[in-house]
Amino acid sequence: MIDRKEFIDTLKKVTPGLEVRQGTAEQMTHFDFTGKIVQTFNEEIYVQTPLETTFKGSVKGAMLIQVLEKITDENIALARKKNELVIRARNTKAGFAVFTENELADKFEMINQIISKLKWKRLPPDFMTALKMCYFIASNQETEEGHACFQVGRDHICTIDREGIRMGLYEFEKPFTKNPFFFRASVFKSIANFAPVGFSLTENYVFFKTTDKVVFAVLRRFFEPIDRREIFEQFKNVIIRLPDSIKDDIVIADSVLTDEEKAEREIEMTAGENKLVYKAMTQTGWIERTAKIKYAKAAKKFHLNPVLLAEALSKSDFENKLWMGKTGVMIKSGNFKYAVGYVE
């Protein structure tokens, strides 16, 4: 007998590697059990975690999780019977097809050979925080310049949208890699719950490991690294103190955007003539808020992501200021800077 909840929790650690799109290899929707680990792979993400089992083979992932969560018994028994994985609880029995011929077998073998030879380097403790802050800025469409990717430099991570209007920069306390690398920002949604402490670069993947022995990898992308930090040099002299009501203003303005993806949300903001105007609009509604500020110059209009802004506002090191530059504005929260260009 095994603890049902612990088994579910172990399987959920590798669910980021399950494929959910139609028309892809069937095995990419399966948990692969080797007897020592359980692993998943969907071309973009690979994940493994230790799990000792008396059987080997692959099982349809989503169905297995759904049934396990419906069972209420604390303990269950697992057994391989012919071509089935049979689960027994007090009043429940269920069987799942086990596939021993795995079209990903060669890929799994290659990846595990790579893992056995990896040399790990330590990640900054705020690495995932950096990804979280920069994620909202990356483009959702691939470009030749890597706008859909995290650009990881020696001592920083940056993202920039394809129009060049928005840029996020997170600078670490000290360098942690000699070789800059790129990977798709969209994978962050899948790996957000991991807390990696180490990483290793290979020809095609970036591998990460956690303290609880989860190893995951994301597919590398290759672009010419460009240091864009000079963009932030324009923000020096003109500084506006944000209104004390800004947290409430952002929450209220964001309330009409809840049907949109978090990374796609935008609030139109206009600063000038001693007021800051927030406006959010969708096809089904709009809302506008106005707050007083000390900035008497001509109004400048720009767009900010309210989810990212709320995240920055929640940090204890957020600087409650708006830097006005020649071509755009900037906010700062500790090691993170977020710049957006003015719009007409």
C-alpha positions as CSV (number, residue, x, y, z in Angstrom):
1,M,0.0,0.0,0.0
2,I,1.1,3.6,-0.7
3,D,-0.1,6.9,0.4
4,R,-2.5,8.2,-2.3
5,K,-1.9,11.9,-1.7
6,E,1.9,11.5,-1.7
7,F,1.6,9.5,-5.0
8,I,-0.5,12.3,-6.5
9,D,1.9,15.0,-5.3
10,T,4.8,13.1,-6.9
11,L,3.0,12.8,-10.2
12,K,2.0,16.5,-10.2
13,K,5.7,17.4,-10.0
14,V,6.2,16.1,-13.5
15,T,2.9,17.3,-15.1
16,P,4.6,20.3,-16.7
17,G,6.1,17.9,-19.1
18,L,2.8,16.5,-20.2
19,E,1.6,17.6,-23.6
20,V,-2.0,18.9,-23.9
21,R,-2.1,19.9,-27.6
22,Q,-3.8,17.8,-30.1
23,G,-2.0,16.1,-32.9
24,T,1.3,15.4,-31.0
25,A,2.9,12.1,-30.1
26,E,0.6,10.1,-27.8
27,Q,3.5,9.3,-25.4
28,M,3.9,13.0,-24.7
29,T,0.6,12.8,-22.8
30,H,1.8,9.9,-20.6
31,F,3.7,9.4,-17.3
32,D,6.7,7.2,-18.0
33,F,7.6,4.9,-15.1
34,T,11.1,3.4,-15.1
35,G,11.0,1.7,-11.7
36,K,13.2,4.4,-10.2
37,I,11.8,7.6,-11.6
38,V,8.7,9.0,-13.3
39,Q,9.3,11.3,-16.2
40,T,7.5,13.4,-18.9
41,F,8.5,15.1,-22.0
42,N,6.7,17.4,-24.5
43,E,9.5,18.7,-26.8
44,E,9.6,22.0,-24.9
45,I,9.9,20.7,-21.3
46,Y,11.3,17.5,-19.7
47,V,10.8,16.6,-16.0
48,Q,11.8,13.7,-13.8
49,T,11.5,13.0,-10.1
50,P,12.4,9.9,-8.0
51,L,9.6,7.3,-7.7
52,E,10.2,3.7,-6.9
53,T,7.6,1.4,-8.5
54,T,7.3,-2.4,-9.1
55,F,6.3,-1.8,-12.7
56,K,7.6,-0.1,-15.8
57,G,5.9,1.5,-18.7
58,S,3.8,4.6,-19.6
59,V,0.3,5.5,-18.5
60,K,-2.1,8.2,-19.8
61,G,-1.4,11.1,-17.4
62,A,-4.5,13.2,-17.2
63,M,-6.8,10.2,-16.7
64,L,-4.6,8.7,-14.0
65,I,-4.6,11.9,-12.0
66,Q,-8.3,12.4,-12.4
67,V,-9.1,9.0,-11.0
68,L,-6.6,9.2,-8.2
69,E,-8.2,12.5,-7.1
70,K,-11.7,11.0,-7.1
71,I,-10.7,8.2,-4.7
72,T,-11.1,9.2,-1.1
73,D,-9.1,6.4,0.6
74,E,-5.8,7.5,2.2
75,N,-4.0,4.4,1.0
76,I,-4.0,2.5,-2.3
77,A,-2.3,-0.5,-3.9
78,L,-0.7,-0.5,-7.3
79,A,0.0,-3.6,-9.3
80,R,0.9,-4.4,-12.9
81,K,-1.4,-7.1,-14.3
82,K,-0.6,-8.0,-17.9
83,N,-0.9,-4.8,-19.8
84,E,-2.7,-2.9,-17.1
85,L,-1.8,-0.8,-14.0
86,V,-4.5,-1.8,-11.5
87,I,-5.3,0.5,-8.6
88,R,-7.1,-0.9,-5.6
89,A,-8.7,1.1,-2.8
90,R,-11.2,-0.1,-0.1
91,N,-14.2,0.1,-2.4
92,T,-12.7,1.0,-5.7
93,K,-10.7,-0.7,-8.4
94,A,-9.5,0.9,-11.6
95,G,-7.2,-0.2,-14.5
96,F,-5.1,1.8,-16.9
97,A,-3.4,0.6,-20.1
98,V,0.3,0.3,-19.7
99,F,2.4,0.9,-22.8
100,T,5.8,-0.7,-22.9
101,E,6.7,0.3,-26.5
102,N,7.5,4.0,-26.1
103,E,8.2,6.1,-29.1
104,L,10.1,8.5,-26.7
105,A,12.3,5.7,-25.4
106,D,15.4,6.9,-27.3
107,K,14.8,10.5,-26.2
108,F,14.4,9.5,-22.6
109,E,17.5,7.4,-22.7
110,M,19.5,10.2,-24.3
111,I,18.3,12.8,-21.7
112,N,19.0,10.5,-18.8
113,Q,22.5,9.9,-20.1
114,I,23.0,13.7,-20.3
115,I,21.7,14.2,-16.7
116,S,24.1,11.6,-15.3
117,K,27.1,13.6,-16.6
118,L,25.9,17.2,-15.8
119,K,28.0,19.6,-13.8
120,W,25.8,21.9,-11.8
121,K,26.2,25.6,-11.1
122,R,24.3,27.5,-8.4
123,L,21.4,29.7,-9.4
124,P,20.8,33.1,-7.7
125,P,18.1,32.6,-5.0
126,D,15.9,35.2,-6.7
127,F,16.1,33.5,-10.2
128,M,12.4,32.5,-10.3
129,T,11.4,35.9,-9.0
130,A,13.3,37.4,-12.0
131,L,11.5,35.1,-14.4
132,K,8.1,36.0,-12.9
133,M,8.6,39.7,-13.2
134,C,10.0,39.5,-16.8
135,Y,7.5,37.0,-18.0
136,F,4.7,39.5,-18.5
137,I,6.8,41.6,-21.0
138,A,7.9,38.9,-23.5
139,S,6.1,38.7,-26.8
140,N,3.7,35.8,-27.3
141,Q,5.0,35.4,-30.9
142,E,8.4,34.1,-32.1
143,T,10.6,36.6,-33.8
144,E,14.1,36.5,-35.3
145,E,15.4,38.6,-32.4
146,G,14.1,36.4,-29.6
147,H,11.3,38.6,-28.3
148,A,9.3,35.6,-27.1
149,C,12.2,34.5,-24.9
150,F,14.0,35.2,-21.6
151,Q,17.4,36.5,-22.4
152,V,19.6,35.3,-19.5
153,G,22.9,37.2,-19.3
154,R,25.9,36.9,-17.0
155,D,24.2,38.8,-14.2
156,H,20.7,39.7,-15.4
157,I,17.5,38.5,-17.2
158,C,15.7,40.7,-19.6
159,T,12.7,40.5,-21.9
160,I,11.4,42.9,-24.6
161,D,8.3,42.8,-26.6
162,R,8.4,42.6,-30.4
163,E,7.4,46.2,-30.9
164,G,10.2,47.4,-28.6
165,I,7.7,49.3,-26.5
166,R,8.1,47.3,-23.3
167,M,11.2,46.0,-21.6
168,G,11.8,44.2,-18.3
169,L,15.2,43.9,-16.6
170,Y,16.2,42.1,-13.5
171,E,19.8,42.4,-12.3
172,F,21.3,39.9,-9.9
173,E,23.7,40.8,-7.1
174,K,26.6,39.0,-8.9
175,P,27.3,37.1,-12.2
176,F,26.3,33.4,-12.2
177,T,26.9,32.3,-15.8
178,K,29.6,32.9,-18.3
179,N,27.4,31.9,-21.3
180,P,24.2,33.9,-22.0
181,F,21.3,31.7,-23.1
182,F,17.7,32.0,-24.2
183,F,14.5,30.0,-23.6
184,R,10.8,30.5,-24.3
185,A,9.1,32.8,-21.8
186,S,5.9,30.9,-22.3
187,V,7.3,27.9,-20.4
188,F,7.3,29.9,-17.2
189,K,3.6,29.1,-16.6
190,S,4.5,25.4,-16.4
191,I,7.6,25.7,-14.2
192,A,6.5,28.5,-12.0
193,N,6.0,26.3,-8.9
194,F,9.5,24.9,-9.0
195,A,12.2,26.3,-6.8
196,P,15.5,25.4,-8.7
197,V,18.8,25.8,-6.9
198,G,21.1,24.7,-9.7
199,F,21.4,24.7,-13.5
200,S,23.5,23.3,-16.3
201,L,23.7,24.2,-20.0
202,T,24.0,21.6,-22.7
203,E,23.9,22.0,-26.5
204,N,20.1,21.9,-26.7
205,Y,18.7,22.3,-23.2
206,V,18.9,24.2,-20.0
207,F,18.7,21.8,-17.1
208,F,17.6,22.8,-13.6
209,K,17.5,20.9,-10.3
210,T,15.6,21.4,-7.0
211,T,16.4,20.5,-3.5
212,D,13.8,17.7,-3.6
213,K,15.6,16.0,-6.5
214,V,13.3,17.2,-9.3
215,V,15.2,17.7,-12.5
216,F,13.6,19.6,-15.4
217,A,14.9,20.9,-18.7
218,V,13.7,23.6,-21.1
219,L,14.6,23.7,-24.8
220,R,17.2,26.4,-25.6
221,R,16.7,29.0,-28.3
222,F,19.5,30.6,-30.1
223,F,19.7,34.4,-30.9
224,E,22.3,37.0,-30.8
225,P,22.6,38.4,-27.3
226,I,22.0,42.1,-27.1
227,D,22.7,44.2,-24.0
228,R,19.7,46.6,-23.9
229,R,20.4,48.1,-20.5
230,E,21.3,51.5,-22.1
231,I,17.5,51.9,-22.6
232,F,17.3,52.7,-18.8
233,E,19.9,55.4,-18.8
234,Q,17.4,58.0,-19.9
235,F,15.5,57.7,-16.6
236,K,17.4,60.0,-14.2
237,N,16.0,63.4,-13.4
238,V,12.2,63.6,-13.9
239,I,10.6,61.6,-11.1
240,I,6.9,61.6,-10.1
241,R,5.8,60.3,-6.8
242,L,2.9,57.9,-7.4
243,P,-0.3,58.5,-5.5
244,D,-0.9,56.6,-2.2
245,S,-4.1,55.2,-3.8
246,I,-2.2,53.4,-6.6
247,K,-2.8,49.9,-5.3
248,D,-6.5,50.4,-5.1
249,D,-6.6,52.2,-8.5
250,I,-4.8,49.3,-10.2
251,V,-7.1,46.7,-8.7
252,I,-10.2,48.6,-9.7
253,A,-8.9,49.3,-13.2
254,D,-7.9,45.6,-13.7
255,S,-11.4,44.4,-12.6
256,V,-12.8,44.8,-16.1
257,L,-9.9,42.9,-17.7
258,T,-10.3,39.6,-15.8
259,D,-11.4,37.7,-18.9
260,E,-8.1,38.4,-20.6
261,E,-4.9,36.4,-20.2
262,K,-2.8,38.0,-17.4
263,A,0.2,38.6,-19.7
264,E,-2.0,40.3,-22.3
265,R,-3.8,42.8,-20.0
266,E,-3.1,46.5,-20.4
267,I,-4.1,49.7,-18.6
268,E,-3.9,53.0,-20.4
269,M,-2.2,55.5,-18.1
270,T,-1.8,59.3,-18.8
271,A,0.5,61.4,-16.6
272,G,0.4,65.2,-16.9
273,E,-1.4,68.4,-15.9
274,N,-1.0,67.3,-12.2
275,K,-3.1,64.1,-12.6
276,L,-2.6,60.5,-13.3
277,V,-5.5,58.9,-15.3
278,Y,-6.0,55.1,-15.4
279,K,-8.3,53.6,-18.0
280,A,-9.1,50.0,-18.8
281,M,-11.3,49.0,-21.7
282,T,-12.6,45.8,-23.3
283,Q,-15.4,45.0,-25.8
284,T,-17.8,44.7,-23.0
285,G,-16.9,47.5,-20.6
286,W,-14.5,50.2,-19.4
287,I,-13.5,52.0,-16.3
288,E,-11.5,55.1,-15.6
289,R,-9.8,56.4,-12.4
290,T,-8.1,59.7,-11.7
291,A,-5.5,60.6,-9.0
292,K,-3.6,63.8,-8.2
293,I,0.2,63.9,-8.8
294,K,2.8,66.7,-8.9
295,Y,3.6,66.8,-12.6
296,A,2.4,69.9,-14.4
297,K,3.9,69.2,-17.8
298,A,2.0,68.1,-20.9
299,A,0.3,64.8,-20.6
300,K,2.1,61.6,-21.7
301,K,0.3,58.4,-22.4
302,F,1.6,54.8,-21.9
303,H,0.3,51.3,-21.3
304,L,1.2,49.1,-18.2
305,N,0.4,45.5,-17.4
306,P,-1.8,45.7,-14.2
307,V,-0.8,42.2,-13.0
308,L,2.9,43.0,-13.3
309,L,2.4,46.4,-11.7
310,A,0.4,44.9,-8.8
311,E,3.2,42.3,-8.4
312,A,5.8,45.1,-8.2
313,L,3.7,47.1,-5.8
314,S,3.4,44.1,-3.4
315,K,7.2,44.0,-3.0
316,S,8.6,45.7,0.1
317,D,11.4,47.3,-2.0
318,F,9.1,48.9,-4.5
319,E,10.0,52.5,-5.1
320,N,6.7,54.4,-5.2
321,K,7.8,56.5,-8.1
322,L,7.4,56.9,-11.9
323,W,10.5,57.9,-13.8
324,M,9.7,60.0,-16.9
325,G,12.1,59.8,-19.8
326,K,12.3,61.1,-23.3
327,T,10.7,58.1,-24.9
328,G,8.9,56.4,-22.1
329,V,8.4,55.8,-18.4
330,M,10.0,53.4,-15.8
331,I,9.1,51.8,-12.5
332,K,11.5,50.1,-10.1
333,S,11.1,47.4,-7.6
334,G,14.3,46.3,-6.0
335,N,16.5,44.7,-8.7
336,F,13.7,44.9,-11.3
337,K,13.1,47.7,-13.8
338,Y,10.1,47.9,-16.1
339,A,10.1,50.5,-19.0
340,V,7.4,51.2,-21.5
341,G,7.4,53.7,-24.4
342,Y,4.9,56.5,-24.8
343,V,2.0,56.0,-27.2
344,E,0.1,58.5,-29.3
